[in-house]
């Protein structure tokens, strides 16, 4: 467990992630992180849950229309 301090950054509040956390998340300066709520509390993750939902819908559509997509790719 790592303790962090909430600090004022401009008109917002923020925390500085320690190097161990950025290494585990595989993120660097400029990358986006997403704060999501789960039954266990809040989670910080580098992946976008909305994008994952979109990809699941796309995969379903690609599976359904794979023959048509194969023909279009020719």
VOPAGU-2260 file (C-alpha; in pm, 1 decimal, decimal comma):
REM VOPAGU-2260
SITE   aa  ch    i         X         Y         Z
SITE  UNK   A    0       0,0       0,0       0,0
SITE  UNK   A    1     124,1     345,1     -90,8
SITE  UNK   A    2       1,1     660,8      78,6
SITE  UNK   A    3     -39,0     967,1    -143,2
SITE  UNK   A    4    -130,9    1325,0     -60,2
SITE  UNK   A    5    -402,3    1514,6    -246,2
SITE  UNK   A    6    -264,1    1847,3    -371,6
SITE  UNK   A    7    -411,8    2153,2    -536,7
SITE  UNK   A    8    -313,5    2173,1    -904,2
SITE  UNK   A    9    -459,9    2488,3   -1059,3
SITE  UNK   A   10    -835,3    2480,0    -991,9
SITE  UNK   A   11    -832,4    2100,0    -945,5
SITE  UNK   A   12    -703,7    1846,0    -698,7
SITE  UNK   A   13    -458,8    1573,0    -790,1
SITE  UNK   A   14    -215,2    1312,3    -666,6
SITE  UNK   A   15     133,6    1227,0    -785,6
SITE  UNK   A   16     169,9     859,3    -876,8
SITE  UNK   A   17     487,9     693,7    -753,4
SITE  UNK   A   18     724,2     536,0   -1006,6
SITE  UNK   A   19     616,4     184,5    -901,4
SITE  UNK   A   20     253,1     264,2    -988,1
SITE  UNK   A   21     335,7     412,7   -1329,4
SITE  UNK   A   22     552,2     110,4   -1408,3
SITE  UNK   A   23     276,9    -133,5   -1306,7
SITE  UNK   A   24      17,9      60,7   -1511,2
SITE  UNK   A   25     266,7      91,4   -1800,9
SITE  UNK   A   26     192,4     462,3   -1841,9
SITE  UNK   A   27     405,7     767,9   -1887,6
SITE  UNK   A   28     357,0    1143,9   -1901,5
SITE  UNK   A   29      67,9    1240,9   -2127,9
SITE  UNK   A   30    -110,0     903,8   -2114,7
SITE  UNK   A   31    -474,9     900,0   -2010,1
SITE  UNK   A   32    -598,5     715,5   -1701,9
SITE  UNK   A   33    -959,3     634,5   -1619,1
SITE  UNK   A   34   -1112,3     637,6   -1272,1
SITE  UNK   A   35   -1389,8     378,6   -1252,4
SITE  UNK   A   36   -1608,5     276,9    -962,2
SITE  UNK   A   37   -1631,2     -89,4    -867,8
SITE  UNK   A   38   -1789,4    -278,4    -578,0
SITE  UNK   A   39   -1448,5    -270,8    -404,2
SITE  UNK   A   40   -1412,6     108,1    -440,7
SITE  UNK   A   41   -1245,3     315,1    -711,2
SITE  UNK   A   42    -995,7     185,1    -965,0
SITE  UNK   A   43    -742,1     372,1   -1175,2
SITE  UNK   A   44    -680,5     202,0   -1506,8
SITE  UNK   A   45    -513,9     297,1   -1835,6
SITE  UNK   A   46    -789,7     140,1   -2043,6
SITE  UNK   A   47   -1114,3     304,0   -2146,1
SITE  UNK   A   48   -1419,2      95,0   -2045,0
SITE  UNK   A   49   -1633,3     263,8   -2312,7
SITE  UNK   A   50   -1378,9     169,6   -2580,0
SITE  UNK   A   51   -1382,9    -192,0   -2460,1
SITE  UNK   A   52   -1763,5    -201,1   -2496,5
SITE  UNK   A   53   -1735,0     -59,6   -2847,6
SITE  UNK   A   54   -1477,3    -323,9   -2940,7
SITE  UNK   A   55   -1704,9    -602,8   -2812,2
SITE  UNK   A   56   -1987,7    -472,0   -3031,5
SITE  UNK   A   57   -1749,7    -446,5   -3328,6
SITE  UNK   A   58   -1623,8    -802,5   -3274,2
SITE  UNK   A   59   -1981,1    -930,5   -3264,8
SITE  UNK   A   60   -2060,2    -750,1   -3591,5
SITE  UNK   A   61   -1742,3    -875,3   -3758,2
SITE  UNK   A   62   -1825,8   -1231,0   -3660,0
SITE  UNK   A   63   -2181,8   -1200,1   -3791,8
SITE  UNK   A   64   -2074,3   -1045,9   -4123,8
SITE  UNK   A   65   -1734,9   -1216,2   -4167,6
SITE  UNK   A   66   -1817,9   -1355,3   -4513,0
SITE  UNK   A   67   -1925,8   -1013,5   -4641,5
SITE  UNK   A   68   -1617,0    -850,6   -4487,1
SITE  UNK   A   69   -1393,6   -1114,2   -4644,3
SITE  UNK   A   70   -1544,8   -1036,4   -4986,9
SITE  UNK   A   71   -1505,2    -663,2   -4933,4
SITE  UNK   A   72   -1138,7    -711,9   -4842,5
SITE  UNK   A   73   -1064,1    -866,2   -5186,6
